[in-house]
Amino acid sequence: MLVLTRKRGESISIDGRIEVRVLSVQGNRVRLGVTAPDSVSVRRGELVFDVEMEPNDVASLQEGRRFACV
């Protein structure tokens, strides 16, 4: 695992196609912005894909993935 330190407003680039930016830091909470192509699925860790999910549930998770505040 690569561990990086970033300040508010700084970002990292993954494979030249995905950008993760630190939007704010308040106490022990960090707000991140993720910019990624439509072909890349971006989800919070607790929303790990479940093979038993209905197709409508998967579609709703994929909406708005261009820029997601996590």
N, C-alpha and C positions, 0 to 999 in steps of 0.2 A: 504494500500500500504506500502510495506517495502521499506525504503529509506536507501541506503548504500553509503559509501564513499570509493572509491578505488583510488589508485595511478597507474601511468603507470606501466604495467607489472603485476599488481595484478588482481585477477579474483574472480568470485563467481561461486558456483556450485548450480545447480537447480536439485533437485531430484536425485542427483548422476549421472545423465546421460547427463546433459547439462552444458557446461562451457561458461561463458561470461567473456572475458578478455579485459582489457583496453590496447589497442595497443599504442595509442598516444593521447596527449592533446595539441592542438595548439589554443590559444586564447579561444574562446567560442565553439570550435568544439572538440568533442571527437570521436576517431576512436575505434570501438569495434570489436572484433573477437568473433564469436559464433561457438562453436563446439557442434554438436547434432547428434543423430542417424538419419538414413534415414527416420525413421517413424515419426520424428518430423518436422513439417513445420515451417520454420523461415522466416519471411518477415518484411520489414520495415513497420512502422506504417501507412504510406500513401498508402500502398498496401494491405489494408484490403480486404479480399476475397469478391468478388462481385458475387452473384448468377447468374448474367447475362453473366459472362465471358464464352468465348468459351473454350472447353477442351484443345485446343492447347495453349491458353494463360495461363491456370492453369499449364500445364506441363512446360512451359518456366519459370514460377515463381519458380517451385520446383527444377529446375536444380541448382546444385552447393550449396546446402544448408548445406553440411557437414561443411564447413567453409566459413562464409560470413563476409566480412568487411562491417559494417553498418556506 
